[in-house]
Each structure stands twice: as C-alpha cells, then as structure tokens.
Amino acid sequence: MGDINGKLKKIIYFFIAIFIVALIAIIICLLMLKYEVEGEGNMPFEISQMVVVSTAEGVEKEGDKTWNLDLIQNNDIYIHISKNKNYTKQEIIKNIKLNNFVITKEPQKGEIILYRPSNSADKVFEYKDEYIINDNLTFQGTENTNLKQLEVANQGAVITFRCSNKNLRRI
C-alpha cells in the first residue's frame, strides 16, 4: 500500500509540474501576443510633429532651346522626431528607416515619384535618378543632422523626403 501511495504522489507531482510549466508558457505567450498587438508603450523617441509643404513648379527640360517646361506638384514631408519626456532611460537613435511606401490611389495625371534630399549644397531636392527612393530611406544616427548625407542627430531631429507628381503637363 505504501508503494502505491509513493507512485501516486510521484504522478501527482509530475502532473503539477507539467501544469505549472504549461501555465508559465501560456502566460509568456499571452504577454508576447499583447506586445505584438499593442507594441511598445513607452518609446524613447516619438514623432512630435509632421509638416507637409505643397508647391508646384515648372522645370525646364535640359538641352531644349525653346521654352519647354514640365509642371510638377511637390509635397515635401518633414517629420520631427524628439525624445519622449516620459522615457527615463538614456537612448540614442541608431537609424531611422522609412519603408513600405504605399500609393493607395494613382493620380489621374502624372506619376508619383519619391525623392530623398540631394547632396547639392544649394538645393534641398533634385529630380535625378540617384535620389529616387525605391524601397526604403534610411537615416543613420550621428552626433549632428546632415540631411544631404542622410544623417540624423542621435537625440532627435527633423528628417525629410519629397513626394512629387511629375509629368502633369508640358507647357
């Protein structure tokens, strides 16, 4: 009888241990699911302001001797990233990656092209193929912001890109 009670106790302890391990695994999975759905609650940096500046301009075609302009509509998007005042730890920005650009509705006229800031000292944006954003735009975290080199201050700064509607009309 003592031998049966000993085996019964071992079986009960075994199932209790399995129950506790399963309960811990379920709690961990639920916390992971909650984090996946809700995300980080207290981020070190936040988007504090977003400004869109819309303009239209006529760009003269290169090599054309006559008065020949392409009409372009621009939306320059400026995003201000600042430290979260409620975040108490010290963090730095390693990089900021903008990706997953989705154009939900094509314009009736023209084509949408995204541009990164140019390297030119006298122009913020240029309509050159080397500045077209294809998949993503990444700004590296450094001590100071230099948009021409795609560098952003590691404690917060303003980043920018341009959304152009080109080939609207030739004048």
N, C-alpha and C positions, 0 to 999 in steps of 0.2 A: 504494500500500500504506500509506503514511503517513497519507493522508486517511482510510482505513478505520479505522486504529488510533485516530485522533483522535475519529472519530464513535463508535466502540465505547467509548472511555474516557468520553466525554460521557454516553452512555446508561448506563454502569455507575454513574457519579457521580450521575446523575439518580435511578436506582433506589435507590442507597444513601441519598440524601437523603430520598426518599419513605419508605423503610423506617425511618429514624431518626425522622421526623416521626410516622409511624404508631405506632411503639413508644412515643414520648413520649405521644401521645394515649391509647393503651391504658393506660399506667401511671397517667395522670391519672384516667381513667375508673374504674380499679380502686380508686384511693385515695378517690374520691368515693363509690363503692359501699360501701367499707369504713366510711367515716364515716356514711353513711346507715343502715347496719345496726347498727353499734356505738355511734354517737353520740359525743359529746364525752367524752374520757377523764378530763379533769381540770377539772371545772366550778368556777367561782369561788364558788358558793354551793351548799349541799346541804340536803336535808330531814334534820335531825338527830333529830327526834322528832315523833311523831304521837300525839295523845291523843284518845280518844273518850269523852265523858261521856254516859251514858244516863240519862234521867229520864222520869218520867210525871207529868202534871199534869192537873188539871181546870180548864177555862177557862169562866167564867161567860158565858153569852150576853148580849150587850148588849141593853138595852131589855126584857129578860124579867124580870118581877116575881117569878116563882116560882123555886124552887131548881132550876136547869136548867144542867147542866154538860156540856161536850164533853170527852171523855177524849182526851188527846194524848200520844203517845210521842215523845220527842225524843232525837236523837243530836247533841250538839254536838261538832264536829270541830275540833280545834286542831292546827295544823301549825307547827312551829318551823323556821324557815329560818335557817341560820347560815353564816358564812364557812367555806370549805374550808381547813383548815390546810395542805394540800399545795399550794395555789394561791398563787404568789408575787407575782403582779401585783396592782395596785390596781384594783378594780372596784366599781361601785355598782349597786344594783337600780333599774332604771328603772320597771318594773312587774311584777306577778305576776298572771298570768291563769289562772283556773281555768275550764275548759270541758270539753265532751264528757261531761257527767254522764249516765251510763247506769244505769238501774234494770233489772237483769237479771231480777228476778222481782217482780212486783206482789204486795203483801201480800194475804192472804185477806180482811182487813177494813181499811177506811180507804183513804186515798190519800196518797202520798208528795209532800211539798212541800219545796223547799229555800229557806232564808231567809238573807239577809245580815244583818250586825249592824245594829241600828236606830240612829237619830240621837238617840233619847231619852237624857237624862242618867242616868236611874235604871234603865233596862232595857237588857240586852245584846241581847235579841231581842224582836221584837214580831210578832204574827200579822196584819200588814197587807199589803195587795196591793202597796204600793210597795216592800216589802222582799223580795218573791219573786224568786228567781233563775230567769230563764227560759232563757237560752242560756249566759251566762258571767258570771263575777265577776272584776273587775279591781281590784287594789290598786295605787295609784300610789306610786312610791318618793319619799320625802321625808326630811327630817332626823330626824323623830320619828314614832313609830307613833301613829295615831289611827284605830282600827277603825271608829268611828262615821262618819268621813269617807272610809273605805276608803283610808287612807294607811298605808304601812308604812315603817319605818326603812330607809334605803338600804344599811345594812350588816348587815341581818338582823333578824328579829323573829318574832313569832307572829301568824299570821292565823287566822281562824275563820269558820265558817259552820254553819248548823243544818239537819239533815235531820229533818223532822217527819212522823210518820204521824198524820194528822188524821182526824176523823170516825170514830173507832173505835167509840164507843158513846155514846149520850146517856143521862145519868143523870137 
